[in-house]
Amino acid sequence: VGWDKDYNSIQNDLEIKAQYKRVHHVSFLNYDGEILKEENVIDGATPIPLNYTPFREGYDFLGWNKEITPIFEDTTFIAEFQIKYFTVQFYLPNGRLVDTQIIPFGSKAQEPIIEKLYFDWNTKKAFEFTSWNYDFTIIDQDLKIVALYDKEITTPVIVVETIYCTTGTEDVSLNIYLNGVDKINGLSLFVEYNQNLKLNDTSNITIDQKFKIEDYYSFPPAWKA
């Protein structure tokens, strides 16, 4: 590390001795063992860390596995990371949120259970669910995924735009009138209701004396909140 005396201005005989200190090998490694930096550090000195942040896809850098302080032996520092989490939201075409999931990087979101039929209240047309607008088998970012109802249903459709239910009452009164029609097979029934109303049991629903529930294509719950 140098000499024990100054020899820039010699005026008499001098005995100059070399001075030494132990040197230690210091390594900075990534999570997978990749060498990011190596250096030799004098005993008791503090290593100089990287001038950039170590990278691991899908993870946040937390720091090193040990504190960077003066060292007195060969030392290895290993980068530590924490996996990132992303928010995945599933929507119906009308903008209604049906599910929110927090998914770790690289994992798969779970497909939510949604209505297989969708009624567009603007066009008065019915559609069948076909797919989602974005693949969610490997999540690497926040996503807003929308259900796609691309297959139009061509069978006749009855639209009931209002159901009245008294607060605290379990019974729901549903009235449908089709003048001059005795019976329609293969009919799709779409009901609009607010989110506080749950239509779980339709076994006792009767639709006038001219119709029976089994005459209908399906009786799905509502889509329009």
C-alpha positions as CSV (number, residue, x, y, z in Angstrom):
1,V,0.0,0.0,0.0
2,G,3.1,2.3,0.0
3,W,6.3,3.0,1.9
4,D,6.9,3.8,5.5
5,K,9.0,7.0,4.8
6,D,8.9,9.9,2.3
7,Y,11.8,9.6,-0.2
8,N,11.1,12.7,-2.3
9,S,13.9,14.7,-0.6
10,I,16.8,12.5,0.5
11,Q,19.4,14.3,2.7
12,N,21.0,11.3,4.4
13,D,21.0,7.5,4.4
14,L,17.4,6.1,4.8
15,E,16.0,2.6,5.3
16,I,12.6,2.5,3.6
17,K,10.3,-0.4,4.1
18,A,7.4,-1.5,2.0
19,Q,4.0,-1.6,3.8
20,Y,1.4,-4.2,3.0
21,K,-2.3,-4.9,3.8
22,R,-4.3,-7.9,3.1
23,V,-6.5,-7.8,0.1
24,H,-9.9,-9.5,-0.1
25,H,-11.8,-10.7,-3.2
26,V,-15.4,-9.2,-3.4
27,S,-18.1,-10.5,-5.8
28,F,-21.5,-9.1,-6.6
29,L,-23.8,-11.8,-8.1
30,N,-27.3,-11.8,-9.6
31,Y,-30.0,-14.2,-8.3
32,D,-28.9,-16.9,-10.8
33,G,-25.2,-16.7,-10.0
34,E,-24.3,-14.3,-12.9
35,I,-21.2,-12.3,-11.9
36,L,-22.2,-8.6,-12.0
37,K,-19.0,-7.2,-10.6
38,E,-15.7,-8.4,-9.0
39,E,-13.0,-6.3,-7.2
40,N,-10.2,-6.6,-4.8
41,V,-10.7,-4.6,-1.6
42,I,-8.1,-3.7,1.0
43,D,-8.6,-5.2,4.4
44,G,-11.0,-2.9,6.4
45,A,-12.2,-1.0,3.3
46,T,-15.8,-0.8,2.1
47,P,-16.7,-2.3,-1.3
48,I,-18.2,0.0,-3.9
49,P,-21.6,-1.4,-5.0
50,L,-22.9,-1.5,-8.5
51,N,-23.8,1.8,-10.2
52,Y,-26.9,0.2,-11.7
53,T,-29.9,-1.9,-10.4
54,P,-29.7,-5.6,-10.9
55,F,-32.5,-7.0,-13.2
56,R,-34.8,-10.0,-13.0
57,E,-37.8,-10.1,-15.2
58,G,-41.1,-9.9,-13.2
59,Y,-39.4,-9.1,-10.0
60,D,-38.5,-6.0,-7.9
61,F,-34.9,-5.6,-6.6
62,L,-34.9,-5.5,-2.8
63,G,-31.1,-5.2,-2.1
64,W,-28.3,-7.5,-1.2
65,N,-28.2,-10.5,1.0
66,K,-25.9,-8.7,3.5
67,E,-25.1,-5.2,4.4
68,I,-22.2,-3.5,2.6
69,T,-19.8,-2.6,5.3
70,P,-16.0,-2.7,5.8
71,I,-14.8,-6.2,5.1
72,F,-12.0,-8.4,6.5
73,E,-12.4,-11.5,4.4
74,D,-13.4,-12.6,0.9
75,T,-17.1,-11.7,0.5
76,T,-19.9,-12.4,-1.9
77,F,-23.0,-10.3,-2.2
78,I,-26.1,-11.8,-3.8
79,A,-29.0,-9.7,-5.3
80,E,-32.4,-10.4,-3.7
81,F,-35.7,-9.9,-5.4
82,Q,-39.4,-10.0,-4.7
83,I,-41.9,-11.2,-7.3
84,K,-44.3,-8.7,-8.8
85,Y,-48.1,-9.0,-8.5
86,F,-50.5,-7.7,-11.1
87,T,-54.2,-6.8,-11.0
88,V,-56.4,-8.6,-13.5
89,Q,-60.0,-7.4,-13.9
90,F,-62.7,-9.1,-15.9
91,Y,-65.6,-7.1,-17.4
92,L,-68.8,-7.6,-19.3
93,P,-69.3,-5.6,-22.5
94,N,-71.5,-3.1,-20.7
95,G,-68.6,-2.2,-18.4
96,R,-69.7,-4.2,-15.4
97,L,-66.8,-5.6,-13.4
98,V,-67.4,-9.3,-12.6
99,D,-64.1,-10.3,-11.0
100,T,-60.7,-8.9,-9.8
101,Q,-57.7,-11.1,-9.2
102,I,-54.2,-10.4,-7.9
103,I,-51.8,-12.7,-9.9
104,P,-48.1,-13.2,-9.4
105,F,-45.8,-12.7,-12.4
106,G,-45.9,-15.6,-14.9
107,S,-48.9,-17.3,-13.4
108,K,-52.4,-17.8,-14.9
109,A,-55.5,-15.9,-14.0
110,Q,-58.6,-18.0,-13.3
111,E,-61.5,-17.6,-15.7
112,P,-64.5,-16.3,-13.8
113,I,-68.0,-17.7,-14.1
114,I,-70.0,-15.4,-16.2
115,E,-73.4,-15.4,-18.0
116,K,-73.1,-17.3,-21.3
117,L,-75.7,-15.0,-22.9
118,Y,-75.6,-11.2,-23.2
119,F,-78.3,-8.8,-24.3
120,D,-77.3,-5.5,-25.8
121,W,-79.9,-3.1,-24.5
122,N,-79.1,-0.5,-27.2
123,T,-79.6,-2.8,-30.2
124,K,-82.1,-5.2,-28.5
125,K,-80.0,-8.1,-29.8
126,A,-78.8,-11.2,-27.9
127,F,-75.4,-12.7,-28.2
128,E,-73.6,-15.8,-26.9
129,F,-70.2,-15.8,-25.2
130,T,-67.3,-16.8,-27.4
131,S,-64.0,-15.8,-25.8
132,W,-62.1,-13.1,-24.0
133,N,-60.3,-10.2,-25.7
134,Y,-56.9,-11.0,-24.1
135,D,-55.1,-14.2,-23.2
136,F,-54.5,-14.6,-19.5
137,T,-52.5,-17.8,-19.3
138,I,-49.3,-16.0,-18.5
139,I,-49.7,-12.7,-16.6
140,D,-46.9,-10.1,-16.9
141,Q,-48.8,-6.8,-16.6
142,D,-52.0,-5.3,-15.2
143,L,-55.0,-6.2,-17.4
144,K,-58.5,-5.3,-18.1
145,I,-60.1,-8.2,-19.9
146,V,-63.5,-8.0,-21.6
147,A,-65.8,-10.9,-22.4
148,L,-66.6,-11.2,-26.1
149,Y,-70.1,-12.1,-27.2
150,D,-69.7,-12.5,-30.9
151,K,-72.3,-15.1,-31.8
152,E,-75.7,-13.5,-32.3
153,I,-78.7,-15.5,-31.1
154,T,-81.3,-15.7,-33.9
155,T,-84.1,-17.3,-31.9
156,P,-87.0,-15.1,-30.7
157,V,-86.3,-13.0,-27.6
158,I,-88.5,-11.6,-24.9
159,V,-87.0,-8.6,-23.0
160,V,-88.3,-7.8,-19.6
161,E,-86.9,-4.4,-18.7
162,T,-88.1,-4.1,-15.1
163,I,-88.7,-6.3,-12.1
164,Y,-90.2,-4.8,-9.0
165,C,-89.2,-6.2,-5.7
166,T,-90.1,-4.8,-2.3
167,T,-87.1,-4.5,0.1
168,G,-86.9,-7.4,2.5
169,T,-89.3,-9.6,0.4
170,E,-88.0,-12.8,-1.1
171,D,-90.8,-13.2,-3.7
172,V,-90.3,-11.5,-7.0
173,S,-93.2,-10.7,-9.3
174,L,-92.5,-11.2,-13.0
175,N,-95.2,-10.4,-15.6
176,I,-94.9,-11.0,-19.3
177,Y,-97.6,-10.3,-21.9
178,L,-97.5,-11.5,-25.5
179,N,-100.9,-10.7,-27.0
180,G,-102.1,-13.1,-29.6
181,V,-99.2,-15.6,-29.1
182,D,-100.0,-19.1,-27.8
183,K,-96.6,-20.6,-27.5
184,I,-93.0,-19.9,-28.7
185,N,-90.3,-22.6,-28.5
186,G,-86.7,-21.9,-28.3
187,L,-87.2,-18.5,-26.7
188,S,-84.4,-16.6,-24.8
189,L,-85.5,-14.6,-21.8
190,F,-83.4,-11.7,-20.7
191,V,-84.0,-9.8,-17.4
192,E,-82.6,-6.5,-16.3
193,Y,-82.2,-6.1,-12.5
194,N,-80.2,-4.2,-10.0
195,Q,-77.1,-5.7,-8.3
196,N,-78.9,-6.1,-5.0
197,L,-81.4,-8.6,-6.5
198,K,-80.3,-12.2,-6.8
199,L,-82.3,-14.6,-9.1
200,N,-81.0,-17.9,-7.9
201,D,-84.1,-20.1,-8.0
202,T,-86.3,-20.0,-11.0
203,S,-88.0,-23.4,-10.5
204,N,-91.3,-21.8,-9.3
205,I,-91.5,-19.1,-11.9
206,T,-94.5,-19.3,-14.2
207,I,-94.9,-17.1,-17.3
208,D,-98.7,-16.7,-17.9
209,Q,-100.8,-19.8,-18.5
210,K,-99.8,-19.9,-22.1
211,F,-96.1,-20.5,-21.3
212,K,-94.1,-22.9,-19.3
213,I,-90.5,-22.3,-18.2
214,E,-89.3,-25.4,-20.2
215,D,-90.5,-23.8,-23.4
216,Y,-87.6,-21.3,-23.2
217,Y,-84.1,-21.6,-24.4
218,S,-82.7,-20.4,-21.1
219,F,-83.5,-18.3,-18.1
220,P,-80.2,-16.6,-17.3
221,P,-79.7,-14.0,-14.6
222,A,-79.4,-10.3,-15.6
223,W,-76.6,-8.6,-17.3
224,K,-77.5,-4.9,-17.1
225,A,-77.0,-3.5,-13.6
